Amino acid sequence: MNEELLVNVTPLETRVAVVDQGVLQDLHIERAANRGIVGNIYRGKVMRVLPGMQAAFIDIGAERTCFLHATDIYPLDAEGMEQRDPQTPDIRERLREGESVLVQVTKEPLGNKGARLTTRLSVSSRYLVYMPRTTHIGISQQIENDDERSRLRSLLDEARASVDVRGGFILRTAAEGAGREELEADLRFLKRLWGAVEQRFDQPGPVRVYEDWQLYHRSIRDLARPGLERIRVDSREAYQSLQEFCASYVPELGHLLEHYQGDRPIFDLYGVEEEIGRALERQVSLKSGGYLVIDQTEAMTTIDVNTGGFVGRNNHEETVYKTNLEAAVSLARQVRLRNLGGIIIVDFIDMQDAEHRRQVLRALEKAMSRDRARTAISGVSALGLVEMTRKRTRESLTQVLCEPCPACSGRGLLKSAQTVCYEIFREILRDARAYAADALMVLAAQEVVDRLLDEESDAVADLEQFAGKTLQFRVEPQYSREQFDIILL
């Protein structure tokens, strides 16, 4: 592994890229105007309780009310600790409209949906997630070695006794290989942080009582892994802030920090800008000559694998196998870059050999194993389909950087000029029957008017005679192809 972390900071936007051997592997973008809120804690107000959905809508002061499901509500006992309840009671027993509730954001607002909330509060450090209202101790599933898991659990027990802090913890993936001193430092930090957060709990809501770190702080905390060679920052202010952050919380990373002062923008230097542009395209080329076609919809994302111009040197089955192997690695990277979430269907090229299917699935699982988001992968079906799920906590790259086309409303298709002409003809007939005007004027786009006066001129003449109306046409330069209006004269 030869990873570098690139931090690009401007007053309006912060971007963090993970580059491995010169190839972009991961990308995070945060804009000042709509900074992410996952991890923030709020004192919210219950606006509506919906028994039929077993959910409530909570006002946290955001643009849209947020969603809190009954399964994400954890009642507290007299000591302020979460009660264990094997059954989910009626939400009306937990919440009342108008009352205040402490909640934490677990999922960003997506599209027209508000943020997802929970009453299980937590704060994070380099190695630990602290849940002060539980007694649960967990370890990241990405730490697979049983001996290491046992070692970390024992060290955490010793460190908790030393620091004298109660509550639950999750050992993060970054804790692998950490010693007792590092865990104790994290525990002391979390204890101080939670004490400061608790002091703001009594503020009248809706109000934010805790805000997570800036993106570049969180990136150092969450993305830095063994093998990281360098952290390059192009902003002096951010560089100095990260120096202080590393000195306080992750001193072992301080020597990796570097202030980039080159004339060429840092993302241009590494080709990241070009990669971002390609990550917005529907088609992704493979080195072999094959390609992927990625279609993102509200319900799911589909990825189609094609051989394209790759014909191979041996037989057809070998060509298909090699293309699928390359596609498995490429699509895993694209899923991370584009931050695709929810259901993902991969249509590999059909393979007859069962061993080939196993090898392709193994390659996909290996490529996805470096993904920080939780994923689940099914086997390869007889049709070559693989179903995946990937946890969605924030908007995809397309949703962050793009918006639906105003001409086609995101369909990706426009009606042909001929289709629009025929719609105009039908509308003229409706208006001619409904109104007693002597003439009608059609306002439409240039290409539609051109077709009406050229290819459809005979039809226009017949329509004038049939309707008994004079028809006039005028080009509206601001109209898209599908827009038109008919004015009575």
C-alpha positions as CSV (number, residue, x, y, z in Angstrom):
1,M,0.0,0.0,0.0
2,N,1.3,3.4,-1.0
3,E,-1.4,5.8,0.2
4,E,-1.5,9.5,0.4
5,L,-4.2,11.8,1.8
6,L,-4.7,15.0,-0.2
7,V,-6.6,17.9,1.5
8,N,-7.9,20.7,-0.7
9,V,-9.4,23.6,1.3
10,T,-11.2,26.7,0.1
11,P,-13.5,29.1,1.9
12,L,-16.5,27.5,0.2
13,E,-15.5,23.8,-0.1
14,T,-13.3,21.2,1.5
15,R,-12.3,18.1,-0.4
16,V,-10.3,15.1,0.8
17,A,-8.9,12.4,-1.6
18,V,-7.3,9.1,-0.8
19,V,-4.7,8.3,-3.5
20,D,-3.0,4.9,-3.7
21,Q,0.0,4.6,-6.1
22,G,-1.2,7.7,-7.9
23,V,-4.8,6.3,-8.4
24,L,-7.8,8.0,-6.7
25,Q,-9.5,5.5,-4.4
26,D,-11.8,7.5,-2.2
27,L,-13.2,11.1,-2.2
28,H,-15.1,13.2,0.4
29,I,-16.6,16.6,-0.3
30,E,-18.0,19.0,2.2
31,R,-19.4,22.4,1.3
32,A,-19.7,25.3,3.8
33,A,-23.3,26.1,2.6
34,N,-24.6,22.6,3.4
35,R,-22.1,20.9,5.7
36,G,-22.9,17.3,6.7
37,I,-24.7,16.7,10.0
38,V,-24.1,13.0,10.6
39,G,-22.8,12.6,14.2
40,N,-24.3,15.9,15.4
41,I,-26.4,15.9,18.6
42,Y,-29.5,18.0,18.9
43,R,-32.2,18.9,21.4
44,G,-35.1,18.5,19.1
45,K,-38.9,19.0,19.3
46,V,-41.4,16.3,18.5
47,M,-43.6,17.7,15.7
48,R,-45.7,14.6,14.8
49,V,-46.1,11.1,16.1
50,L,-47.3,8.6,13.5
51,P,-48.5,5.3,15.1
52,G,-49.2,3.7,11.7
53,M,-45.5,4.1,10.8
54,Q,-44.3,3.7,14.4
55,A,-42.2,6.8,13.8
56,A,-42.0,10.5,14.6
57,F,-40.9,13.6,12.9
58,I,-38.5,15.7,14.9
59,D,-37.6,19.4,14.4
60,I,-33.9,19.9,15.0
61,G,-33.7,23.4,13.3
62,A,-32.9,22.0,9.9
63,E,-34.6,22.7,6.6
64,R,-36.7,19.5,6.9
65,T,-38.0,17.7,9.9
66,C,-36.1,14.5,10.6
67,F,-37.2,10.9,11.0
68,L,-37.1,8.9,14.2
69,H,-38.3,5.3,14.2
70,A,-39.5,3.5,17.3
71,T,-36.6,1.0,17.0
72,D,-34.2,3.9,17.3
73,I,-35.6,5.1,20.6
74,Y,-33.8,3.8,23.7
75,P,-35.6,4.7,27.0
76,L,-33.4,5.6,30.0
77,D,-33.6,4.2,33.6
78,A,-33.3,6.2,36.8
79,E,-29.5,6.3,36.4
80,G,-29.6,7.6,32.9
81,M,-28.6,4.3,31.3
82,E,-30.5,2.7,28.3
83,Q,-33.0,0.1,29.3
84,R,-33.0,-3.3,27.5
85,D,-36.5,-4.0,26.1
86,P,-36.8,-7.2,24.0
87,Q,-40.0,-5.8,22.3
88,T,-40.5,-2.5,20.6
89,P,-43.5,-0.8,22.4
90,D,-46.0,1.5,20.8
91,I,-44.2,4.8,19.9
92,R,-47.0,6.7,21.7
93,E,-45.7,5.2,24.9
94,R,-42.3,6.8,24.2
95,L,-43.0,10.2,22.6
96,R,-45.6,13.0,22.8
97,E,-46.0,15.8,20.4
98,G,-44.5,19.1,21.6
99,E,-42.0,17.5,24.0
100,S,-38.2,17.8,23.7
101,V,-35.9,14.9,22.9
102,L,-32.1,14.4,22.6
103,V,-31.2,12.9,19.3
104,Q,-28.2,12.2,17.1
105,V,-28.1,12.2,13.3
106,T,-27.2,8.8,11.8
107,K,-28.0,9.4,8.1
108,E,-27.8,12.6,6.1
109,P,-30.9,14.1,4.4
110,L,-31.2,12.4,1.0
111,G,-33.3,13.9,-1.8
112,N,-36.7,14.8,-0.3
113,K,-36.1,12.7,2.8
114,G,-35.1,14.3,6.1
115,A,-32.2,13.0,8.2
116,R,-32.4,9.8,10.1
117,L,-32.1,10.0,13.9
118,T,-31.5,7.9,17.0
119,T,-31.7,8.5,20.7
120,R,-28.5,6.4,21.3
121,L,-25.9,9.1,21.6
122,S,-22.2,8.6,20.9
123,V,-19.0,10.5,20.3
124,S,-15.9,9.3,18.5
125,S,-12.1,9.5,18.9
126,R,-9.2,8.0,17.0
127,Y,-9.7,4.4,18.3
128,L,-13.0,4.4,20.1
129,V,-16.7,5.2,19.8
130,Y,-18.0,6.1,23.2
131,M,-21.7,5.4,24.1
132,P,-22.1,6.8,27.6
133,R,-25.6,5.5,28.1
134,T,-24.9,1.8,27.4
135,T,-22.7,-0.9,28.8
136,H,-22.1,-2.6,25.5
137,I,-18.5,-3.4,24.4
138,G,-18.0,-4.1,20.7
139,I,-15.1,-4.5,18.2
140,S,-15.1,-3.6,14.5
141,Q,-15.8,-6.5,12.3
142,Q,-12.9,-5.6,10.1
143,I,-10.6,-6.7,12.9
144,E,-10.8,-10.4,12.1
145,N,-7.9,-11.9,14.1
146,D,-9.4,-13.5,17.3
147,D,-6.2,-13.0,19.3
148,E,-6.1,-9.3,18.4
149,R,-9.8,-8.9,19.4
150,S,-9.1,-10.6,22.7
151,R,-6.0,-8.4,23.3
152,L,-7.9,-5.2,22.6
153,R,-10.8,-6.1,24.8
154,S,-8.5,-6.8,27.7
155,L,-6.6,-3.6,27.2
156,L,-9.8,-1.6,27.0
157,D,-11.0,-3.1,30.3
158,E,-7.7,-2.1,32.0
159,A,-7.8,1.4,30.5
160,R,-11.4,2.0,31.6
161,A,-10.5,1.0,35.2
162,S,-7.5,3.3,35.1
163,V,-9.4,6.4,33.7
164,D,-12.5,5.6,35.7
165,V,-15.1,6.1,32.9
166,R,-18.4,4.2,32.6
167,G,-20.4,3.5,29.5
168,G,-20.1,1.4,26.4
169,F,-17.4,1.4,23.7
170,I,-16.8,0.2,20.2
171,L,-13.2,-0.4,19.2
172,R,-12.8,1.0,15.7
173,T,-10.8,-0.5,12.9
174,A,-8.0,2.0,13.5
175,A,-7.5,0.4,17.0
176,E,-5.8,-2.7,15.5
177,G,-2.3,-2.8,17.0
178,A,-2.9,0.1,19.4
179,G,-1.5,-0.2,22.9
180,R,-2.9,0.6,26.4
181,E,-1.4,4.2,26.4
182,E,-3.2,5.1,23.2
183,L,-6.5,3.7,24.5
184,E,-6.1,5.6,27.8
185,A,-5.4,8.8,26.0
186,D,-8.6,8.3,23.9
187,L,-10.6,7.5,27.0
188,R,-9.5,10.7,28.7
189,F,-10.3,12.8,25.6
190,L,-13.8,11.2,25.3
191,K,-14.5,11.7,29.0
192,R,-13.7,15.5,28.7
193,L,-15.6,15.8,25.5
194,W,-18.7,14.1,26.8
195,G,-18.6,16.3,29.9
196,A,-18.6,19.4,27.7
197,V,-21.5,18.0,25.7
198,E,-23.6,17.3,28.7
199,Q,-23.3,20.8,29.9
200,R,-25.3,22.0,26.9
201,F,-28.1,19.4,27.2
202,D,-30.5,21.8,29.1
203,Q,-30.5,24.4,26.3
204,P,-34.1,25.0,25.0
205,G,-34.6,23.4,21.6
206,P,-34.4,23.0,18.7
207,V,-30.7,23.5,19.1
208,R,-27.4,21.8,18.3
209,V,-25.5,20.7,21.4
210,Y,-22.6,18.9,19.7
211,E,-21.1,19.2,16.2
212,D,-18.6,16.7,14.8
213,W,-15.2,17.8,13.6
214,Q,-14.4,19.5,10.3
215,L,-14.0,17.2,7.3
216,Y,-10.2,17.3,7.3
217,H,-10.1,16.5,11.0
218,R,-12.5,13.5,10.5
219,S,-10.4,12.3,7.6
220,I,-7.3,12.1,9.7
221,R,-9.2,10.3,12.4
222,D,-11.1,7.9,10.1
223,L,-9.1,7.4,6.9
224,A,-5.6,7.2,8.1
225,R,-4.4,3.6,8.0
226,P,-1.2,1.7,8.4
227,G,0.8,2.3,5.3
228,L,-0.2,5.9,4.9
229,E,2.9,7.7,3.6
230,R,1.9,11.3,3.5
231,I,-0.8,13.9,4.3
232,R,-0.6,16.9,2.0
233,V,-2.6,20.0,2.8
234,D,-2.9,23.0,0.5
235,S,-4.2,25.5,3.1
236,R,-1.9,27.0,5.7
237,E,-4.8,27.5,8.1
238,A,-6.0,23.9,7.8
239,Y,-2.4,22.7,8.0
240,Q,-1.8,24.5,11.3
241,S,-5.2,23.2,12.6
242,L,-4.2,19.7,11.7
243,Q,-0.9,20.0,13.4
244,E,-2.7,20.9,16.6
245,F,-5.2,18.1,16.1
246,C,-2.5,15.5,15.6
247,A,-0.4,16.8,18.5
248,S,-3.4,16.3,20.8
249,Y,-5.1,13.2,19.5
250,V,-2.9,11.3,16.9
251,P,0.7,12.2,17.5
252,E,1.9,9.2,15.5
253,L,0.6,10.9,12.4
254,G,2.1,14.4,12.9
255,H,5.3,13.7,11.0
256,L,3.2,12.8,7.9
257,L,1.7,16.3,7.6
258,E,3.0,18.4,4.8
259,H,2.0,21.9,3.7
260,Y,1.7,21.8,-0.1
261,Q,2.7,25.2,-1.6
262,G,3.1,24.4,-5.3
263,D,1.8,26.6,-8.0
264,R,-0.2,23.8,-9.6
265,P,-3.4,22.9,-7.7
266,I,-2.9,19.8,-5.7
267,F,-5.8,17.9,-7.2
268,D,-4.5,18.7,-10.7
269,L,-1.1,17.4,-9.8
270,Y,-2.5,14.0,-9.0
271,G,-5.1,13.9,-11.7
272,V,-7.9,13.9,-9.2
273,E,-10.0,16.5,-11.1
274,E,-10.0,14.3,-14.2
275,E,-11.0,11.3,-12.1
276,I,-13.9,13.2,-10.5
277,G,-15.1,14.1,-14.0
278,R,-15.0,10.5,-15.1
279,A,-16.8,9.4,-11.9
280,L,-19.8,11.5,-13.1
281,E,-20.0,9.7,-16.4
282,R,-22.3,6.8,-17.1
283,Q,-19.7,4.6,-18.9
284,V,-16.4,3.6,-17.3
285,S,-13.7,2.1,-19.6
286,L,-11.6,-0.9,-18.6
287,K,-8.0,-1.3,-19.6
288,S,-8.8,-4.5,-21.5
289,G,-11.2,-2.6,-23.8
290,G,-14.3,-3.6,-22.0
291,Y,-16.5,-1.1,-20.0
292,L,-19.0,-0.7,-17.2
293,V,-22.3,1.1,-17.6
294,I,-23.5,2.5,-14.2
295,D,-27.1,3.7,-13.8
296,Q,-28.2,5.2,-10.5
297,T,-31.9,5.3,-9.7
298,E,-33.8,6.1,-6.5
299,A,-34.5,2.4,-5.8
300,M,-31.1,0.9,-6.8
301,T,-28.0,1.2,-8.8
302,T,-27.3,-1.2,-11.7
303,I,-23.8,-1.9,-13.1
304,D,-23.6,-3.7,-16.4
305,V,-20.3,-5.3,-17.5
306,N,-19.5,-5.5,-21.3
307,T,-16.6,-6.9,-23.2
308,G,-16.6,-3.9,-25.6
309,G,-13.6,-4.1,-28.0
310,F,-11.8,-6.9,-26.0
311,V,-11.8,-10.1,-28.0
312,G,-9.1,-11.9,-26.1
313,R,-6.4,-14.2,-27.4
314,N,-7.8,-17.6,-26.5
315,N,-11.5,-18.7,-26.3
316,H,-14.6,-16.7,-25.6
317,E,-15.0,-18.1,-22.0
318,E,-11.5,-16.9,-21.1
319,T,-12.2,-13.5,-22.5
320,V,-15.4,-13.2,-20.5
321,Y,-13.5,-14.4,-17.3
322,K,-10.7,-11.8,-17.7
323,T,-13.2,-9.0,-18.4
324,N,-15.2,-9.9,-15.3
325,L,-12.2,-10.1,-13.1
326,E,-11.0,-6.6,-14.2
327,A,-14.6,-5.3,-13.8
328,A,-14.9,-6.6,-10.2
329,V,-11.9,-4.5,-9.1
330,S,-12.9,-1.5,-11.1
331,L,-16.5,-1.4,-10.0
332,A,-15.5,-1.7,-6.3
333,R,-13.5,1.5,-6.8
334,Q,-16.3,3.2,-8.6
335,V,-18.7,2.3,-5.8
336,R,-16.4,4.0,-3.3
337,L,-15.7,7.0,-5.5
338,R,-19.3,7.6,-6.3
339,N,-20.4,6.7,-2.8
340,L,-23.2,4.5,-4.2
341,G,-25.5,3.1,-1.5
342,G,-28.5,0.9,-1.0
343,I,-29.1,-2.0,-3.4
344,I,-26.5,-2.5,-6.1
345,I,-27.1,-5.1,-8.9
346,V,-24.0,-6.1,-10.9
347,D,-24.7,-7.8,-14.2
348,F,-21.5,-9.7,-15.0
349,I,-21.1,-11.3,-18.4
350,D,-22.4,-14.9,-18.3
351,M,-19.8,-17.4,-17.3
352,Q,-20.3,-21.2,-17.9
353,D,-17.4,-22.3,-15.6
354,A,-18.4,-22.5,-12.0
355,E,-14.8,-22.0,-10.9
356,H,-14.7,-18.8,-12.9
357,R,-17.8,-17.5,-11.1
358,R,-16.2,-18.3,-7.7
359,Q,-13.0,-16.5,-8.7
360,V,-14.9,-13.4,-9.9
361,L,-16.9,-13.3,-6.7
362,R,-13.8,-13.7,-4.6
363,A,-12.1,-10.8,-6.5
364,L,-15.2,-8.6,-5.9
365,E,-15.2,-9.4,-2.2
366,K,-11.5,-8.7,-1.9
367,A,-11.8,-5.4,-3.7
368,M,-14.8,-4.4,-1.5
369,S,-13.0,-5.3,1.7
370,R,-11.2,-2.0,1.9
371,D,-14.5,-0.1,1.8
372,R,-15.2,1.6,5.2
373,A,-19.0,1.4,4.5
374,R,-20.7,-1.8,5.6
375,T,-21.4,-4.0,2.6
376,A,-23.0,-7.4,1.9
377,I,-22.5,-9.4,-1.2
378,S,-24.6,-12.4,-2.5
379,G,-23.3,-15.2,-4.7
380,V,-23.3,-15.1,-8.5
381,S,-26.6,-16.3,-9.9
382,A,-27.0,-18.5,-13.0
383,L,-27.5,-15.3,-15.0
384,G,-24.3,-13.8,-13.8
385,L,-26.1,-11.3,-11.5
386,V,-24.6,-10.3,-8.1
387,E,-26.7,-8.5,-5.5
388,M,-24.9,-6.1,-3.1
389,T,-26.0,-3.8,-0.4
390,R,-23.9,-0.9,0.8
391,K,-24.8,1.3,3.8
392,R,-25.8,4.7,2.7
393,T,-25.1,7.5,5.2
394,R,-24.6,10.5,2.9
395,E,-25.4,11.6,-0.6
396,S,-23.7,10.1,-3.6
397,L,-21.1,12.0,-5.5
398,T,-23.7,12.7,-8.3
399,Q,-26.2,14.1,-5.8
400,V,-23.5,16.3,-4.2
401,L,-22.1,17.7,-7.5
402,C,-25.1,17.6,-9.9
403,E,-28.8,18.3,-10.1
404,P,-31.5,16.9,-12.4
405,C,-31.5,18.3,-16.0
406,P,-34.1,21.1,-16.3
407,A,-34.9,19.9,-19.8
408,C,-35.6,16.3,-19.1
409,S,-36.2,16.4,-15.3
410,G,-33.6,13.7,-14.8
411,R,-35.0,11.2,-17.2
412,G,-31.9,11.3,-19.4
413,L,-34.2,11.4,-22.5
414,L,-36.1,14.1,-24.4
415,K,-39.2,13.7,-26.6
416,S,-38.3,14.0,-30.3
417,A,-39.3,17.1,-32.2
418,Q,-41.8,15.0,-34.1
419,T,-43.5,13.8,-30.9
420,V,-43.8,17.4,-29.7
421,C,-45.3,18.5,-33.0
422,Y,-48.0,15.9,-32.7
423,E,-48.7,17.0,-29.1
424,I,-49.1,20.6,-30.4
425,F,-51.6,19.4,-33.0
426,R,-53.7,17.6,-30.4
427,E,-53.6,20.7,-28.2
428,I,-54.7,22.9,-31.1
429,L,-57.7,20.7,-31.7
430,R,-58.7,20.9,-28.1
431,D,-58.4,24.7,-28.0
432,A,-60.2,25.1,-31.3
433,R,-63.2,23.3,-30.0
434,A,-63.2,25.0,-26.6
435,Y,-62.6,28.6,-27.6
436,A,-64.0,31.0,-30.2
437,A,-60.7,32.6,-31.2
438,D,-60.0,33.4,-34.9
439,A,-56.3,32.5,-34.7
440,L,-53.9,30.6,-32.5
441,M,-50.2,31.3,-32.0
442,V,-47.8,28.5,-31.1
443,L,-44.8,29.3,-29.0
444,A,-42.1,26.6,-29.2
445,A,-38.4,25.9,-29.4
446,Q,-36.5,26.6,-32.7
447,E,-36.2,23.0,-33.8
448,V,-39.9,22.3,-33.2
449,V,-41.0,25.4,-35.1
450,D,-38.6,24.5,-37.9
451,R,-40.2,21.0,-38.2
452,L,-43.7,22.5,-38.1
453,L,-42.9,24.8,-41.1
454,D,-41.0,22.2,-43.0
455,E,-41.7,18.4,-42.6
456,E,-45.1,19.0,-41.0
457,S,-46.2,21.9,-43.2
458,D,-48.8,19.7,-45.1
459,A,-50.2,18.5,-41.7
460,V,-50.4,22.2,-40.5
461,A,-52.3,23.2,-43.6
462,D,-54.8,20.4,-43.2
463,L,-55.2,21.2,-39.5
464,E,-55.9,24.9,-40.3
465,Q,-58.6,23.9,-42.7
466,F,-60.1,21.3,-40.4
467,A,-60.1,23.6,-37.3
468,G,-61.1,26.7,-39.2
469,K,-58.4,28.7,-37.4
470,T,-55.4,30.6,-38.7
471,L,-52.2,29.2,-37.1
472,Q,-49.1,31.3,-36.4
473,F,-45.7,30.2,-35.1
474,R,-43.1,32.0,-33.0
475,V,-39.7,30.7,-31.8
476,E,-39.0,31.1,-28.0
477,P,-35.3,30.8,-27.6
478,Q,-35.6,30.1,-23.8
479,Y,-37.9,27.1,-24.3
480,S,-36.6,23.5,-24.2
481,R,-37.6,21.1,-26.9
482,E,-40.6,19.8,-24.9
483,Q,-41.9,23.2,-23.9
484,F,-44.7,24.9,-25.9
485,D,-47.6,27.3,-25.3
486,I,-50.7,28.1,-27.5
487,I,-52.0,31.6,-27.3
488,L,-55.5,32.6,-28.4
489,L,-55.6,35.6,-30.8
